[in-house]
Amino acid sequence: MRFLKLIAVSAAVLALAAPAAAQQKVYRIGAAVYGLKGEFMQLWANALKEHPAVKDGSVKITVFDGKYDAQTQNNQFDTMITQKFDGILFVPIDSQAGAQAVDKAVAAKIPVVGSNARVNSEKLVSYVGSDDTVAGALEAETVIKAMGGKGNVLIIEGPIGQSAQIERRKGNQTVVARYRDVNVLEMKTANWSRAEALALMENWLTVHAGKIHGIIGQNDEMALGAIDALKARGLSPKSFPWLESTAFRTRSRP
């Protein structure tokens, strides 16, 4: 289902360039993503490049790697404004800093479409995504039910300050609060990264040896990193209830 979302994203941003055919102008669209280390953002960027309007030359897509840094994304917006891009598709790393970037672009008369993570700005042309609070609730409910409604759970979060992390945490915590026999041992970020989740999980397996009953990974990559850590310890992932990904379950987001 996440590929349906990718199609919707490409359709939304390329709608910014709808007059291109009539004017025979090549429209330049900047795709500012929070980071390209993760598989989902790579798929997202590649889907844009495969759009017919990009392939036939009507639209030129430039992908900017935000490297998981708000200031880097802000600087990239400055570049797109200076170079007078025709539109921007934005996946922010930080909801507040991202809002400032959007406001600058709109003031320069460059329309911005949001995707996958929200910004605190009302100036977006549109937003392609879904309710991450619902996603977080689905994550927690699925894991806790698999645990039999009791036990200790770990939560691997996305980048602190990104709307997806904030809202999924809210959903996670709302559900956990309904189960008085469920205890959250720890809740830390792995920045949507498989490698960081692997390292975090390795530490948790030592610190909380024999006490872990469930694991919530707020995206696919981090859940896969946790699985790798379990396998490296000779543990079967099947012995731990968890949800590998809920982002795509409610978005078709991220």
KEKE-3310 file (N, C-alpha, C; in steps of 0.2 Angstrom, whole numbers, plus 5000, padded with zeros to 4 digits):
npx = (5004:5010:5016:5005:5004:5016:5013:5003:5009:5018:5009:5003:5014:5018:5006:5008:5015:5006:5003:5013:5013:5005:5013:5025:5036:5049:5047:5054:5056:5059:5063:5063:5070:5070:5081:5091:5096:5088:5077:5064:5063:5072:5065:5054:5060:5064:5052:5047:5056:5052:5040:5029:5029:5041:5050:5047:5053:5045:5045:5058:5065:5074:5082:5085:5095:5092:5100:5095:5095:5089:5094:5102:5091:5085:5094:5094:5082:5084:5093:5085:5075:5083:5087:5076:5066:5051:5042:5041:5042:5041:5048:5049:5062:5060:5046:5044:5055:5054:5043:5046:5055:5045:5037:5046:5048:5035:5033:5042:5034:5034:5026:5023:5022:5017:5024:5022:5028:5023:5022:5022:5014:5002:5003:5005:5002:4996:4994:5001:4997:4994:4985:4996:4995:4985:4992:5002:4994:4989:5001:5005:4993:4993:5005:5003:4992:4997:5005:4997:4991:4999:5015:5032:5037:5047:5050:5055:5059:5056:5065:5068:5056:5051:5036:5030:5036:5032:5018:5016:5021:5012:5001:5006:5007:4995:4988:4995:4993:4980:4982:4985:4994:5005:5021:5032:5048:5059:5060:5067:5075:5080:5081:5075:5083:5091:5103:5106:5095:5098:5110:5105:5095:5104:5110:5099:5096:5106:5105:5091:5090:5081:5069:5061:5046:5039:5041:5040:5042:5044:5045:5048:5062:5069:5063:5068:5081:5081:5077:5088:5097:5092:5094:5107:5110:5106:5093:5076:5066:5052:5049:5046:5033:5029:5027:5031:5030:5019:5017:5013:5001:4991:4993:4989:5008:5024)
npy = (4994:5006:5010:5015:5027:5033:5035:5044:5055:5059:5063:5074:5083:5085:5091:5104:5108:5108:5118:5116:5109:5116:5128:5124:5123:5118:5113:5115:5105:5104:5091:5089:5080:5072:5063:5051:5039:5029:5015:5018:5032:5031:5023:5032:5043:5038:5034:5046:5050:5041:5045:5049:5062:5067:5058:5061:5074:5085:5089:5093:5084:5088:5080:5083:5079:5079:5074:5071:5083:5098:5111:5109:5106:5118:5126:5121:5124:5138:5138:5133:5143:5154:5149:5150:5139:5130:5123:5114:5099:5092:5083:5084:5085:5091:5097:5111:5119:5116:5122:5135:5135:5132:5144:5153:5149:5150:5164:5168:5165:5152:5137:5124:5107:5096:5080:5064:5068:5080:5099:5113:5123:5133:5135:5126:5120:5108:5092:5076:5062:5053:5050:5050:5047:5038:5028:5025:5021:5009:5002:5000:4993:4981:4975:4974:4966:4954:4951:4947:4956:4960:4963:4968:4981:4988:5003:5009:5024:5036:5050:5063:5076:5076:5076:5063:5055:5062:5061:5047:5042:5048:5040:5027:5029:5032:5020:5011:5016:5011:4999:4992:4982:4983:4988:5001:4998:5005:5020:5025:5035:5029:5035:5032:5023:5008:5003:5010:5006:4993:4994:5000:4990:4979:4984:4985:4972:4967:4975:4973:4960:4945:4951:4957:4958:4962:4972:4988:4995:5010:5011:5002:5000:5002:4992:4981:4982:4979:4966:4960:4962:4953:4941:4940:4937:4925:4923:4920:4930:4927:4924:4936:4947:4960:4974:4976:4986:5000:5011:5011:5005:5014:5024:5027:5040:5044)
npz = (5000:5002:4991:4984:4990:4987:4973:4974:4980:4970:4960:4967:4968:4955:4950:4953:4942:4932:4921:4913:4901:4892:4891:4886:4894:4905:4920:4936:4950:4967:4977:4994:5005:5022:5024:5015:5019:5023:5018:5014:5010:4999:4990:4989:4983:4971:4965:4961:4951:4942:4936:4923:4918:4922:4915:4902:4901:4904:4917:4928:4941:4956:4969:4986:4999:5015:5026:5038:5046:5052:5049:5038:5029:5029:5023:5011:5006:5005:4994:4984:4983:4980:4967:4961:4960:4954:4961:4977:4985:5000:5014:5030:5043:5055:5063:5067:5063:5050:5046:5046:5035:5025:5025:5021:5008:5002:5004:4994:4983:4979:4978:4990:4993:5006:5012:5020:5033:5045:5045:5055:5049:5040:5027:5016:5000:4999:5009:5008:5016:5031:5047:5060:5073:5074:5068:5077:5088:5082:5081:5095:5100:5093:5096:5110:5112:5106:5116:5126:5134:5144:5152:5148:5138:5124:5116:5100:5093:5080:5073:5085:5087:5074:5066:5063:5073:5085:5084:5083:5094:5103:5100:5103:5117:5122:5120:5128:5140:5143:5147:5162:5166:5158:5155:5150:5147:5141:5130:5116:5103:5086:5075:5063:5058:5052:5057:5068:5076:5078:5085:5097:5101:5104:5115:5124:5125:5133:5145:5149:5150:5148:5152:5142:5134:5123:5108:5100:5085:5077:5063:5048:5045:5057:5065:5058:5061:5074:5074:5068:5078:5088:5081:5080:5093:5094:5096:5093:5083:5082:5095:5101:5102:5090:5080:5063:5054:5054:5047:5034:5034:5038:5029:5014:5019:5025)
capx = (5000:5014:5017:5000:5005:5021:5010:4999:5014:5021:5004:5002:5019:5018:5001:5011:5018:5001:5003:5019:5012:5003:5018:5031:5041:5051:5046:5059:5053:5064:5061:5068:5068:5074:5087:5091:5099:5083:5074:5058:5065:5075:5059:5050:5063:5064:5046:5046:5060:5049:5034:5030:5031:5049:5053:5047:5056:5041:5047:5064:5065:5080:5081:5089:5096:5093:5104:5093:5097:5085:5098:5103:5085:5083:5099:5092:5076:5087:5096:5079:5072:5088:5087:5069:5062:5044:5038:5044:5039:5044:5047:5054:5065:5058:5040:5044:5060:5052:5038:5050:5057:5039:5035:5051:5047:5029:5034:5045:5030:5036:5021:5026:5017:5020:5023:5025:5028:5019:5026:5017:5012:4996:5004:5006:4997:4992:4998:5000:4999:4988:4985:5001:4993:4981:4997:5005:4989:4989:5007:5004:4988:4995:5010:5001:4987:5001:5009:4992:4989:5003:5022:5037:5038:5052:5048:5060:5056:5059:5069:5064:5054:5048:5029:5028:5038:5028:5011:5016:5022:5006:4997:5009:5006:4988:4986:4999:4990:4974:4984:4989:4999:5010:5026:5037:5055:5063:5058:5072:5076:5085:5081:5072:5089:5091:5110:5105:5091:5102:5114:5100:5093:5109:5111:5093:5096:5110:5102:5085:5090:5075:5063:5058:5040:5037:5045:5037:5047:5039:5045:5051:5069:5071:5061:5073:5087:5080:5077:5095:5101:5090:5097:5114:5111:5104:5086:5071:5061:5045:5047:5045:5028:5030:5024:5037:5028:5012:5016:5010:4994:4986:4994:4987:5009:5025)
capy = (5000:5012:5012:5019:5033:5036:5037:5050:5060:5061:5066:5080:5088:5087:5095:5111:5110:5107:5122:5115:5106:5122:5133:5121:5125:5113:5115:5112:5104:5101:5086:5090:5074:5072:5059:5046:5033:5024:5012:5021:5038:5029:5021:5038:5047:5034:5034:5052:5050:5036:5048:5050:5069:5067:5054:5064:5080:5091:5091:5091:5083:5088:5077:5086:5074:5083:5071:5071:5089:5104:5117:5107:5107:5125:5129:5118:5129:5144:5137:5132:5150:5158:5147:5151:5133:5131:5120:5110:5093:5093:5079:5088:5081:5094:5100:5118:5122:5115:5127:5142:5134:5133:5151:5157:5148:5153:5171:5169:5163:5145:5132:5118:5101:5092:5073:5059:5071:5087:5105:5118:5129:5132:5138:5121:5119:5102:5087:5069:5058:5051:5051:5046:5045:5032:5023:5023:5017:5002:4998:4997:4988:4975:4972:4972:4960:4948:4950:4945:4962:4961:4962:4974:4983:4993:5007:5012:5029:5040:5056:5067:5082:5075:5075:5056:5053:5065:5058:5039:5042:5049:5034:5022:5030:5032:5013:5008:5019:5008:4992:4993:4977:4984:4993:5003:4998:5011:5022:5029:5036:5026:5040:5028:5019:5001:5002:5013:5002:4987:4995:5001:4984:4976:4987:4983:4965:4966:4979:4971:4952:4941:4955:4960:4954:4965:4978:4992:4999:5015:5010:4996:5000:5001:4985:4976:4982:4975:4959:4958:4961:4947:4935:4940:4934:4918:4923:4920:4935:4925:4924:4943:4951:4966:4976:4978:4993:5002:5017:5010:5002:5020:5030:5025:5040:5041)
capz = (5000:5003:4984:4982:4993:4983:4967:4976:4981:4964:4957:4970:4967:4948:4949:4953:4936:4927:4915:4909:4894:4888:4890:4884:4899:4909:4927:4941:4956:4972:4982:5000:5010:5028:5023:5010:5021:5024:5012:5012:5007:4993:4986:4988:4978:4965:4962:4958:4945:4937:4934:4915:4916:4923:4910:4895:4901:4906:4924:4931:4949:4960:4976:4991:5004:5021:5030:5045:5049:5050:5046:5031:5025:5029:5018:5004:5004:5003:4987:4979:4983:4976:4960:4958:4958:4952:4967:4982:4988:5007:5019:5035:5049:5061:5062:5068:5059:5043:5045:5044:5028:5021:5025:5017:5001:5000:5003:4987:4978:4977:4981:4993:4995:5011:5012:5025:5040:5044:5047:5059:5044:5036:5020:5012:4995:5001:5012:5007:5022:5035:5054:5063:5080:5073:5066:5083:5092:5079:5083:5102:5101:5090:5100:5117:5111:5106:5123:5131:5138:5150:5151:5147:5131:5122:5110:5096:5090:5075:5075:5090:5084:5068:5067:5064:5079:5090:5084:5084:5102:5107:5099:5107:5124:5123:5121:5133:5146:5144:5150:5168:5167:5153:5157:5145:5150:5138:5124:5113:5096:5082:5069:5057:5055:5054:5060:5075:5080:5079:5091:5103:5103:5107:5122:5128:5126:5139:5151:5151:5148:5151:5154:5137:5131:5117:5105:5095:5081:5074:5056:5045:5045:5064:5067:5055:5065:5081:5072:5067:5085:5091:5078:5082:5100:5094:5098:5088:5083:5083:5102:5103:5099:5088:5073:5059:5052:5054:5043:5027:5035:5038:5024:5007:5027:5029)
cpx = (5004:5016:5011:5001:5011:5018:5006:5003:5016:5015:5003:5007:5019:5012:5003:5013:5013:5001:5009:5018:5010:5008:5024:5037:5043:5051:5051:5056:5058:5060:5065:5066:5073:5081:5086:5094:5094:5080:5068:5059:5068:5069:5055:5053:5063:5058:5044:5050:5056:5042:5034:5032:5038:5052:5053:5050:5052:5043:5054:5064:5072:5079:5087:5089:5097:5097:5102:5094:5092:5088:5100:5097:5084:5088:5097:5086:5079:5090:5090:5076:5077:5088:5081:5066:5055:5040:5043:5040:5044:5043:5052:5056:5062:5052:5040:5049:5058:5046:5041:5052:5051:5037:5039:5049:5040:5029:5038:5041:5031:5031:5025:5020:5021:5019:5026:5026:5026:5024:5020:5016:5006:4997:5006:5001:4993:4997:4996:5002:4993:4989:4991:5000:4989:4986:5000:5001:4989:4995:5006:4999:4989:5000:5007:4996:4991:5005:5003:4990:4993:5011:5026:5038:5043:5049:5054:5057:5060:5063:5065:5062:5051:5041:5027:5030:5034:5021:5011:5017:5016:5001:4999:5006:4999:4985:4989:4995:4983:4976:4988:4994:5004:5015:5031:5044:5059:5059:5063:5072:5081:5085:5079:5078:5089:5098:5109:5100:5094:5106:5110:5098:5098:5111:5105:5093:5101:5107:5096:5084:5084:5069:5059:5052:5038:5041:5041:5042:5042:5040:5048:5058:5072:5069:5066:5079:5087:5080:5084:5099:5099:5093:5104:5115:5108:5097:5081:5066:5054:5044:5046:5039:5030:5026:5029:5036:5021:5011:5012:5003:4989:4988:4993:4980:5005:5023)
cpy = (5006:5014:5016:5026:5037:5039:5044:5056:5063:5065:5073:5085:5090:5091:5102:5113:5109:5111:5121:5113:5112:5127:5130:5123:5119:5116:5111:5112:5101:5097:5086:5085:5074:5068:5053:5039:5027:5021:5016:5027:5037:5027:5027:5042:5044:5034:5040:5052:5045:5039:5050:5057:5071:5064:5058:5071:5086:5094:5089:5090:5084:5085:5080:5081:5079:5080:5072:5077:5095:5109:5115:5108:5114:5128:5127:5122:5135:5144:5136:5139:5154:5156:5147:5144:5134:5128:5116:5105:5092:5087:5081:5083:5084:5098:5108:5121:5121:5120:5134:5141:5135:5140:5155:5156:5151:5161:5173:5166:5156:5140:5126:5113:5097:5084:5069:5062:5078:5092:5109:5124:5127:5134:5133:5121:5113:5097:5080:5065:5056:5052:5047:5044:5039:5026:5020:5019:5010:4998:4995:4992:4981:4971:4969:4966:4954:4946:4947:4950:4963:4960:4969:4975:4988:4997:5010:5017:5032:5046:5061:5074:5082:5073:5067:5053:5055:5061:5050:5038:5043:5043:5028:5023:5030:5025:5010:5010:5015:5001:4993:4988:4977:4989:4994:5003:5004:5013:5027:5030:5031:5030:5037:5024:5012:5000:5005:5009:4995:4988:4996:4995:4979:4978:4985:4976:4963:4969:4976:4963:4949:4945:4958:4955:4956:4971:4981:4996:5003:5015:5004:4995:4998:4994:4980:4976:4979:4968:4956:4957:4955:4941:4934:4937:4927:4917:4923:4926:4933:4924:4931:4946:4958:4968:4979:4985:4994:5008:5016:5007:5008:5025:5027:5025:5041:5044)
cpz = (5000:4996:4981:4984:4989:4976:4969:4977:4975:4960:4960:4968:4960:4946:4949:4947:4930:4921:4911:4901:4889:4886:4887:4888:4903:4916:4932:4948:4961:4976:4988:5005:5016:5027:5018:5012:5022:5018:5009:5008:5000:4988:4984:4982:4971:4961:4959:4951:4940:4934:4927:4914:4917:4917:4903:4895:4903:4912:4925:4939:4951:4967:4980:4997:5011:5026:5037:5049:5047:5047:5039:5026:5024:5023:5011:5001:5002:4996:4982:4978:4978:4968:4957:4956:4957:4958:4971:4985:4995:5011:5025:5040:5055:5059:5062:5063:5051:5041:5043:5037:5023:5020:5021:5009:4998:4999:4996:4982:4975:4981:4984:4995:5000:5010:5018:5032:5039:5047:5051:5055:5040:5029:5015:5007:4997:5005:5010:5012:5026:5043:5058:5070:5079:5072:5073:5088:5089:5081:5090:5103:5099:5094:5107:5117:5110:5112:5128:5136:5144:5149:5150:5140:5130:5116:5106:5092:5084:5077:5079:5087:5078:5070:5068:5070:5085:5090:5085:5091:5105:5106:5103:5115:5126:5124:5127:5140:5148:5147:5156:5170:5162:5155:5152:5149:5147:5132:5121:5106:5092:5075:5063:5054:5057:5058:5067:5079:5082:5085:5098:5105:5106:5114:5126:5130:5132:5145:5153:5149:5152:5153:5149:5134:5124:5114:5100:5091:5076:5066:5054:5047:5053:5067:5064:5058:5071:5079:5071:5073:5088:5088:5079:5089:5100:5096:5092:5088:5084:5091:5105:5099:5096:5081:5069:5056:5052:5049:5037:5028:5036:5033:5017:5005:5028:5031)
residu = (MET:ARG:PHE:LEU:LYS:LEU:ILE:ALA:VAL:SER:ALA:ALA:VAL:LEU:ALA:LEU:ALA:ALA:PRO:ALA:ALA:ALA:GLN:GLN:LYS:VAL:TYR:ARG:ILE:GLY:ALA:ALA:VAL:TYR:GLY:LEU:LYS:GLY:GLU:PHE:MET:GLN:LEU:TRP:ALA:ASN:ALA:LEU:LYS:GLU:HIS:PRO:ALA:VAL:LYS:ASP:GLY:SER:VAL:LYS:ILE:THR:VAL:PHE:ASP:GLY:LYS:TYR:ASP:ALA:GLN:THR:GLN:ASN:ASN:GLN:PHE:ASP:THR:MET:ILE:THR:GLN:LYS:PHE:ASP:GLY:ILE:LEU:PHE:VAL:PRO:ILE:ASP:SER:GLN:ALA:GLY:ALA:GLN:ALA:VAL:ASP:LYS:ALA:VAL:ALA:ALA:LYS:ILE:PRO:VAL:VAL:GLY:SER:ASN:ALA:ARG:VAL:ASN:SER:GLU:LYS:LEU:VAL:SER:TYR:VAL:GLY:SER:ASP:ASP:THR:VAL:ALA:GLY:ALA:LEU:GLU:ALA:GLU:THR:VAL:ILE:LYS:ALA:MET:GLY:GLY:LYS:GLY:ASN:VAL:LEU:ILE:ILE:GLU:GLY:PRO:ILE:GLY:GLN:SER:ALA:GLN:ILE:GLU:ARG:ARG:LYS:GLY:ASN:GLN:THR:VAL:VAL:ALA:ARG:TYR:ARG:ASP:VAL:ASN:VAL:LEU:GLU:MET:LYS:THR:ALA:ASN:TRP:SER:ARG:ALA:GLU:ALA:LEU:ALA:LEU:MET:GLU:ASN:TRP:LEU:THR:VAL:HIS:ALA:GLY:LYS:ILE:HIS:GLY:ILE:ILE:GLY:GLN:ASN:ASP:GLU:MET:ALA:LEU:GLY:ALA:ILE:ASP:ALA:LEU:LYS:ALA:ARG:GLY:LEU:SER:PRO:LYS:SER:PHE:PRO:TRP:LEU:GLU:SER:THR:ALA:PHE:ARG:THR:ARG:SER:ARG:PRO)
# end
